[in-house]
């Protein structure tokens, strides 16, 4: 009973130190940015000013908190799209393509349901996005299970394929007339609009619901046990009577469904699908999943953290004159330190982690073998 809380605390040490080190690295860059600013001088207090503005922009007002939650919503979902896959021993890099597929399908369904009641149009578009994302996840899952194709390779290829194919369809097939740029028609009543004068929308509820559902699935159901068993050792799972192939396909489909929901929410917020739709939330999900240790609760907290950074970035740029791109730098450095966990442990003289099938082991080991069962 005592070792379990201690194990949780131990798992939080490296993520917390990775965040601290990333902030320190970003502080050096913020100080150096003063040399290229209008004043051309170094201000050692500039990082404190920047981080204070970042916090004020996220937590200083009701609007800031709402913006933080809205920004965190797709990050939580794409974090689940990566994190749940890691539990099954799969590294889903295809969340970006799955987001695009989900958003595009939601836009098409939304256009068809534009004049229907919002109570029907909104869920229909969301379900369309979930289904499209699940299909996009099923393909690499099937290839992995029956051909041994590396899921990292297939999902990266599908990212490019999805982006180019959807862009062509919007430009040439589904382009709405009367607009200065290529885009679909408005989704009408399927749009997710702000509530109470803020940016909060109904899509936030879906992300909030997905967190406990994912936790329940992974740790309170037989399916979740099989997912984790396959991730730990597919061969042992096979001899225990499980079906590793089936679990891999199911898990990748579920991951795609999460990412598809994120894409549907983003497009329904926007109200249409533009031919050039660039979003980084698919790749951001990797940082969210690793920072949250692939645990749904941790993914929720890390999603809120990155959402707070993105919500507070505009005020930081105004008050501290630090470009918002520094948030991407912080996020990237966090990911580097998480991947280079051994470096963090040596810097702070921490005990080496025990051997096992963790999230980083999933990323670093080879997946070239063909799966049986």
Secondary structure, DSSP 8 states (H G I E B T S, - for coil): -HHHHHHHHHHHHHHHHHHHHHHHHHHHHHHHHGGGSSS-S--TTHHHHHHHHHHHHHHSSHHHHHHHHHHHHHHHHHHHHHHHHHHTT----THHHHHHHHHHHHHHHHHHTTTS-HHHHHHHHHHHHHHHHHHHHHHHHHHHHHH---HHHHHHHHHHHHHHHHHHHHHHTS--TT-SS-B----GGG----STTSS--THHHHHHHHHHHHHHHHHHSHHHHHHHHHHH-HHHHHHTT--HHHHHHHHHHHHHHHHHHHHHHHHHHHTS-BSS----HHHHHHHHHHHTTT-HHHHHHHHHHHHHHHHHHHHHHHHH---TTHHHHHHHHHHHHHHTHHHHHHHTT-----SS--HHHHHHS---S----
